[in-house]
C-alpha cells in the first residue's frame, strides 16, 4: 500500500493541553509547548530570552520583589523596584531610594497618583516618592490612613484597604494626605456587602468606569448611579453585580488586559472577568480548561503572595508566574481555542517580579538582576524549546495499524540549528530519537521562485524542509521536537507524518 500522510499544518496552533497529555489529541494541540510563542504568522516559535539591565548585582544578590513604572506629572517614565529591605530607582545603575525607611519585606503595591508614586504593604505605614529625594512615609492631614496590603489610584482618588481586610478607605480628590469625611474622604465596610458568608478583600481594580473588589470567593462590582465626570463618585456608588463562588487567590494574581478585561488566577483556574460576567462564574469561563489541573498544582497557600502577573500586548500574552513550578504560564488573547479558552504556552523562567511598561518593554525580576525580554538567550545562557503532540490516532476509518516511515517538517532558522526528534507509540515512552541539522545549507527557491513570493520570509533567516526516518508499528503515535536556543530564533512550519497501513488494529 502507498504511504499515507498525517498532516499537522499548524503545530500547536491551539496551544498546550497539559491535562490531556496522556490521551488522544487532535494534531493542532500540543501536550507540551515549552519556551514557545505563537507568532503573528501563526507559527509556533521560540520565545525571546532576557538581557540583564543592571551593570552589577542588585542589593548583594537580593531578589527583586516588585517592579513598577512610575510616570510623573510631566509624563516621564522611571522604573521603581523593591528588594526585601530597600527601594530603588533606575536600571543600569540603580539608586537607593530607601532613605530612613526600615522594612524586611519588599512586597509593596506601587501606584501612580497625581504625579507621585505611592506604595502600600501590610504592617507598614504607606509611603510616597515625588520623583526626587527618597521614599518617605505619608503624613496624614485628616482622617485615618489605611494600612493594609492593597491600593488603587483611580477616579481622582486613592483607594486602599485596611489591615482588617474588610474596610476600603478612599482619599479626598487629588490628595493622599486627607481621608476625613469632611474633606471628601470616606470608607466602605465590605462586611455589609459580602453575599455568601464572610470573605476578605484580596484586590481592588478599576474596570472602565466600574470599581471592582475581588475577594477570595466574591467579585463585587460597583458603579456610579449619577454618571460622575471622574467616573466614580463614592457618594453615588451602588453594587451592580455580585458574583459568588469565584475570586482571586492573591493581590498580584489580577492583571488588567488592555482596555477590555481583567484576568485573574482563581481557585478554579485562570479566568476572565468579562467571561465571568457573561457566564456567571461557571466552570466554562476558564481561560485554559485543558490545563486547569496542571495550573492548580502551581499554587499553594504558602506561595500565592508570590504569584505575579503582567499583560504583554506586543505578543498578545497574559503572563502568570508561579514559584511552585518555576515557570511562567502564557495565555494568547489573539485567538480562542475551539472550547472557548485561550491558547496556552509555558516558559521555564522563574521571575520574582513581572512588569510590562506603557512603552512596550517587559521586565523580569530575579535574584540580584532585572532582565528585559529581548534577544534569544537567557542572560547569555541557552534554553531549550519543546513541542510535543498528544497521542495522535493513526488508525483512521479503515482501523488498520500503521508502520511509521518518516516525518517531514519545515523549520525557520537564522543559523545552523540542531533539531532533535523523539517519538513513541501506543502510549509508551518516547524512546526513539533522531537529530538533523537545519539551516546548514543555502535554501534554493522552489520551482525557480522565492517561496510564497518572498525570499524565505526575510533576509535574516530561511525556511528549510527536513525529513526524519521513523520506525515501529502502532495505532497511536506521539512526537516531540526540541532544540536549544543560543542567540537565534527558530520557528516550526507544517509537519507531515508518513506511515504505511498494515494489519487490522
C-alpha positions, 0 to 999 in steps of 0.5 A, a space after each residue: 500500500 502507498 504511504 499515507 500522510 498525517 498532516 499537522 499544518 499548524 503545530 500547536 496552533 491551539 496551544 498546550 493541553 497539559 491535562 490531556 497529555 496522556 490521551 488522544 489529541 487532535 494534531 493542532 494541540 500540543 501536550 507540551 509547548 515549552 519556551 514557545 510563542 505563537 507568532 503573528 504568522 501563526 507559527 509556533 516559535 521560540 520565545 525571546 530570552 532576557 538581557 540583564 539591565 543592571 551593570 552589577 548585582 542588585 542589593 548583594 544578590 537580593 531578589 527583586 520583589 516588585 517592579 513598577 513604572 512610575 510616570 510623573 506629572 510631566 509624563 516621564 517614565 522611571 522604573 521603581 523596584 523593591 528588594 526585601 529591605 530597600 527601594 530603588 530607582 533606575 536600571 543600569 545603575 540603580 539608586 537607593 531610594 530607601 532613605 530612613 525607611 526600615 522594612 524586611 519585606 519588599 512586597 509593596 503595591 506601587 501606584 501612580 497618583 497625581 504625579 507621585 508614586 505611592 506604595 502600600 504593604 501590610 504592617 507598614 505605614 504607606 509611603 510616597 516618592 515625588 520623583 526626587 529625594 527618597 521614599 518617605 512615609 505619608 503624613 496624614 492631614 485628616 482622617 485615618 490612613 489605611 494600612 493594609 496590603 492593597 491600593 488603587 489610584 483611580 477616579 481622582 482618588 486613592 483607594 486602599 484597604 485596611 489591615 482588617 481586610 474588610 474596610 476600603 478607605 478612599 482619599 479626598 480628590 487629588 490628595 493622599 494626605 486627607 481621608 476625613 469625611 469632611 474633606 471628601 474622604 470616606 470608607 466602605 465596610 465590605 462586611 455589609 456587602 459580602 453575599 455568601 458568608 464572610 470573605 476578605 478583600 484580596 484586590 481592588 481594580 478599576 474596570 472602565 468606569 466600574 470599581 471592582 473588589 475581588 475577594 477570595 470567593 466574591 467579585 463585587 462590582 460597583 458603579 456610579 448611579 449619577 454618571 460622575 465626570 471622574 467616573 466614580 463618585 463614592 457618594 453615588 456608588 451602588 453594587 451592580 453585580 455580585 458574583 459568588 463562588 469565584 475570586 482571586 487567590 492573591 493581590 498580584 494574581 489580577 492583571 488588567 488586559 488592555 482596555 477590555 478585561 481583567 484576568 485573574 488566577 482563581 481557585 478554579 483556574 485562570 479566568 476572565 472577568 468579562 467571561 465571568 460576567 457573561 457566564 456567571 462564574 461557571 466552570 466554562 469561563 476558564 481561560 485554559 480548561 485543558 490545563 486547569 489541573 496542571 495550573 492548580 498544582 502551581 499554587 499553594 497557600 504558602 506561595 500565592 503572595 508570590 504569584 505575579 502577573 503582567 499583560 504583554 500586548 506586543 505578543 498578545 500574552 497574559 503572563 502568570 508566574 508561579 514559584 511552585 513550578 518555576 515557570 511562567 504560564 502564557 495565555 494568547 488573547 489573539 485567538 480562542 481555542 475551539 472550547 472557548 479558552 485561550 491558547 496556552 504556552 509555558 516558559 521555564 523562567 522563574 521571575 520574582 517580579 513581572 512588569 510590562 511598561 506603557 512603552 512596550 518593554 517587559 521586565 523580569 525580576 530575579 535574584 540580584 538582576 532585572 532582565 528585559 525580554 529581548 534577544 534569544 538567550 537567557 542572560 547569555 545562557 541557552 534554553 531549550 524549546 519543546 513541542 510535543 503532540 498528544 497521542 495522535 490516532 493513526 488508525 483512521 476509518 479503515 482501523 488498520 495499524 500503521 508502520 511509521 516511515 518518516 516525518 517531514 517538517 519545515 523549520 525557520 532558522 537564522 543559523 545552523 540549528 540542531 533539531 532533535 526528534 523523539 517519538 513513541 507509540 501506543 502510549 509508551 515512552 518516547 524512546 526513539 530519537 533522531 537529530 538533523 541539522 537545519 539551516 546548514 545549507 543555502 535554501 534554493 527557491 522552489 520551482 525557480 521562485 522565492 517561496 510564497 513570493 518572498 525570499 524565505 520570509 526575510 533576509 535574516 533567516 530561511 525556511 528549510 524542509 527536513 525529513 526524519 526516518 521513523 520506525 515501529 508499528 502502532 495505532 497511536 503515535 506521539 512526537 516531540 521536537 526540541 532544540 536549544 536556543 543560543 542567540 537565534 530564533 527558530 520557528 516550526 512550519 507544517 509537519 507531515 507524518 508518513 506511515 504505511 497501513 498494515 494489519 487490522 488494529 
